[in-house]
Amino acid sequence: MTDSYFKHHVFFCTNQREDGAKCCMDFDAQGMRDYAKKKIKALDLNGQGKIRINSAGCMDRCAEGPVLVVYPEAVWYTYVDQEDIDEIIREHLQNGRVVERLKVPG
């Protein structure tokens, strides 16, 4: 069995729909992803064996957006603001506790 390169891999949907349909970019998904990436770096939690923050195209959960997913646990979250992102970082990524109030049902 091999260890994963990253302890956690976080994907933010940053898709922008051209047809005007609801999408994660309507909720500043790119700005929130950038905020999370900067916060992870400031906490020295980025890099091999730690946490990676990435952008993703459409993850087909537009109605529940904005969304992000944390692997390897495959926990889906929605968020409203930077405080929600801070809570996901603190609780899930640093302390291993799922943030139930932000979790998107599977």
C-alpha positions in Angstrom: 0.0 0.0 0.0 1.3 3.4 -0.9 0.7 6.7 0.9 -1.0 9.5 -1.0 1.3 12.3 -2.1 -1.0 14.8 -0.2 -2.8 14.1 3.1 -5.7 16.1 1.8 -6.5 17.2 -1.8 -9.2 19.9 -1.9 -11.0 20.7 -5.2 -13.1 23.9 -5.6 -15.5 24.0 -8.4 -14.7 27.2 -10.3 -16.9 26.5 -13.3 -18.5 29.4 -15.2 -21.6 28.5 -17.2 -22.0 30.5 -20.4 -25.8 29.9 -20.7 -26.6 31.8 -17.5 -27.5 28.6 -15.5 -26.5 28.6 -11.8 -22.9 27.8 -11.3 -20.3 28.0 -8.6 -18.6 31.1 -10.1 -21.8 33.0 -9.3 -20.6 32.8 -5.7 -17.0 34.0 -6.1 -15.7 30.4 -6.2 -12.3 31.5 -7.6 -11.9 34.1 -4.9 -12.7 31.6 -2.2 -10.3 29.0 -3.7 -7.6 31.7 -3.9 -8.3 32.6 -0.2 -8.1 28.9 0.9 -4.8 28.5 -1.0 -3.3 31.6 0.6 -4.5 30.5 4.0 -3.0 27.0 3.7 0.3 28.5 2.6 0.3 31.0 5.5 -0.3 28.1 7.9 2.5 26.1 6.3 0.2 23.3 5.5 1.0 23.1 1.8 3.2 20.7 0.0 4.0 17.0 -0.1 2.4 15.1 2.8 0.2 18.1 3.6 -2.7 19.8 1.7 -3.2 20.8 -1.9 -5.9 23.3 -3.0 -7.0 23.0 -6.6 -9.5 24.4 -9.0 -11.9 22.0 -10.8 -14.2 22.4 -13.7 -17.9 21.5 -13.3 -18.4 18.8 -10.7 -22.1 18.4 -11.6 -23.5 19.6 -8.2 -24.5 23.1 -9.4 -27.8 23.1 -7.5 -25.9 22.7 -4.2 -23.2 25.2 -5.0 -20.8 26.6 -4.5 -19.1 23.3 -3.7 -15.7 21.9 -2.8 -14.7 18.3 -2.1 -12.0 17.0 0.2 -10.1 13.8 -0.7 -9.3 11.2 0.3 -12.4 11.3 2.4 -14.6 12.4 -0.5 -16.5 14.9 1.8 -18.5 17.5 -0.1 -19.0 21.0 1.3 -20.8 24.1 0.4 -19.8 27.5 1.8 -20.9 31.1 2.0 -17.9 33.2 3.1 -14.3 33.1 4.3 -15.4 32.1 7.8 -16.9 28.9 6.3 -13.6 28.2 4.5 -11.7 28.9 7.8 -13.9 26.4 9.6 -13.4 23.7 7.0 -9.6 24.3 7.2 -9.5 24.3 11.0 -12.0 21.5 11.7 -11.6 19.1 8.7 -8.1 19.7 7.3 -6.3 20.4 10.6 -8.3 18.4 13.1 -10.0 15.6 11.1 -13.5 16.6 12.0 -16.2 16.8 9.3 -18.1 20.1 9.4 -21.6 18.7 9.4 -23.4 22.1 9.0 -21.6 22.7 5.7 -21.6 19.1 4.4 -23.5 18.4 1.2 -25.5 15.2 1.4 -24.0 12.3 -0.6 
